[in-house]
Amino acid sequence: MLVPSKGPTAEERLEVMQAALNGVAQRPDANDLSREMARFRRPHDDIFPADVFLDLAADALDVAGVTRAEPLEYAGIRERFLPECEFRGNTDHQKSHYALRAAAMIHGGVRPDLGEDAGWWRVGNLPLFALLAFVAYVRVAAERNGESVTAIARRIAQRHGVDVSV
């Protein structure tokens, strides 16, 4: 079972937010961003920084205006918004869909039990799939709003008092 983060301070959470928002604004390839963000990973049984990435992904859904009245078509979402990413095997497919759905749950006001839900994974790659969900939903917001990914990253950054410097 994955456990809630032990010790990330508010400053560390903001550092991850700022790095993720700057990263998505500056790197058009999600694979490059995931390599950069690996520096924040903790032991495989810790949900940090996945929880931060999923919160940012939920913010992106909010900025995109996704609501029950204005839904987002989920079918084919990875192919449309993460075309550079290759998901191999059923496990990768299930994990990536879990992260996308977990962010939607958070956006809807339901906090998923990340530790319990992802505990069977055995490999601590929840942060990777959570980051990819964040990238996908930022791209969704950019497309729906007719704005750049950088503009969306800045809008999300303002919500958290962090700076996107591009």
C-alpha positions, -999 to +999 in steps of 0.1 A: +000+000+000+012+035-008+013+059+021+006+096+024+036+117+022+058+118+052+074+151+054+070+172+023+067+207+036+045+233+020+076+248+005+085+214-011+050+211-025+052+246-040+086+237-055+071+207-072+041+228-084+064+255-098+087+229-115+057+211-130+040+242-143+073+257-157+081+223-172+048+219-190+050+255-202+086+250-216+087+214-227+063+203-255+073+166-250+058+149-220+085+123-219+112+150-215+091+165-187+088+132-169+125+127-169+130+162-154+104+157-127+119+123-116+141+143-093+112+148-070+103+111-066+103+096-032+105+059-022+081+037-041+056+035-013+050+073-010+023+091-029+043+124-031+046+141-057+018+122-074-008+139-052+006+173-063+004+164-100-031+152-096-042+183-078-027+204-107-045+182-132-078+189-114-070+226-116-064+222-154-099+206-157-113+235-139-095+260-161-108+240-191-143+246-179-151+208-177-184+204-159-214+181-161-230+206-185-197+210-205-182+175-204-149+163-218-151+133-241-129+107-224-126+082-252-092+084-269-080+111-245-044+097-243-042+094-281-054+130-286-035+147-258-004+125-251+005+113-287+042+112-279+037+087-250+037+050-255+018+029-231+029-007-231+009-035-219-023-037-199-007-025-167+005+008-182-030+013-198-047+007-165-023+029-145-026+058-170-064+056-170-064+055-132-044+087-130-067+105-155-098+094-136-083+102-102-077+138-114-113+140-126-125+127-092-105+154-074-119+180-098-154+167-089-147+169-052-140+133-044-105+126-029-094+091-042-075+068-018-043+069-038-024+047-013-050+020-014-059+023-051-023+022-064-009-001-037-010-031-060+013-015-085+045-027-068+064-002-088+062+034-075+053+049-108+021+067-097+040+100-100+048+093-136+012+086-145-001+115-124+023+138-142+010+126-176-026+132-165-015+167-156+001+173-190-030+158-208-054+180-189-033+212-194-034+204-232-072+199-229-076+233-213-054+249-240-075+234-268-108+242-252-099+277-243-080+285-275-049+294-255-014+282-254-002+256-229+020+283-214-010+306-208-029+277-191+002+269-169+003+306-159-034+306-150-030+275-128+002+290-113-016+321-102-040+300-082-011+287-061+010+318-059+038+304-080+056+319-110+058+305-145+088+321-161+090+314-198 
